[in-house]
């Protein structure tokens, strides 16, 4: 962004993505939500347009652009009405492979990244575990070195798109926690084939975004070769940290995009719905909540793009990235709630879409990090207060 607006090149990105999204209307996204079918046609269209590689290096077929441009892509998708179903269907392709980009060997980059960008390979990212949650240092999945490579055993949870993945990026403990110099040492990152004879993926029934499933993984003697290791053994936690700020920014802009979609629906309905001889949008009881939501969304959006700009400039952006995720998620949720309420009883009806937006709005409030942990981070790192947990 140049100041507070998009450059001509960035505006062209927004318009290009919007043209792709225009081919996938409300009926399409309503159907994916009702049937649970993955939006394959949408992902294929985004891959064909080259948008999955927006932040990947040009040397492997990507556009070589930054977090700012990736944020424009993802926000445009969510704002089109695709919401978190559309955004989550491609979210992992945008920054998920970054550990490979930054720490992989030349062979890993040249072989793996072009196939991810094209959509030929479909990856999932297995980090969270049932017994650790946000406490990544307490991961229990083990990777034991053998003559052939590593033998991985354990469980993962909330792994997105494992039902269709043929590749898995997984973090596992290669040194027991009690033997490591510090708790975050001894974790290693691997990129390997998703071997369904060794990984049982069980979908988790959930409230929203049904078409993009989350899974519990049961991993039993998954054998991966030595060259599946990304970077150095035992340094996986450091590699994960590299992607935390971009992920928070992307969630923030996606939540803002979803909120804008909801607000657009509410404003249109408020203009058309006539009660007591006047459109309900003439009533301040309808106007004011929606206007307040617009202000909240715009404020959150500014901080998210500031965080993206800081990241792209190589500057520290932890506080801004975390705060933008917090504000974006809250603003998006508030807008979706206000939209449902502005529709009255019809807000509860699937045909108006806002109930779907409302269900999906919860995602950004929970993932990838809780609101409380964000406030802890800001309290400690910005305000200098003592650690509370």
Secondary structure, 3 states (H helix, E strand, C coil): CECCECCHHHHHHHHHHHHHHCCCCHHHHHHHHHHCCCCHHHHHHHHHCCHHHCCCCHHHCCCCCCHHHHHHHHHHHHHHHHHHHHHHHHHHHHHCCHHHHHHCCHHHHHHHHHHHHHCCCCEEEECCCCCCCCCHHHCCCEEEECCCEEEEEEEEEEEECCCCCCEEEEEEECCCHHHCCCCCCCEEEEEEECCCCCEEEEECCCCCCCCCCEEEEEEEEEEEEHHHEECCCCEHHHHHHCCHHHHHHHHHHHHHHHHHHHHHHHHHHHHHCEECCEEHHHCHHHHHHHHHHHHHHHHHHHHHHHHHHHHHCCCCCHHHHHHHHHHHHHHHHHHHHHHHHHCHHHHHCHHHCHHHHHHHHHHHHHCCCCHHHHHHHHHHHCCCCCCCC
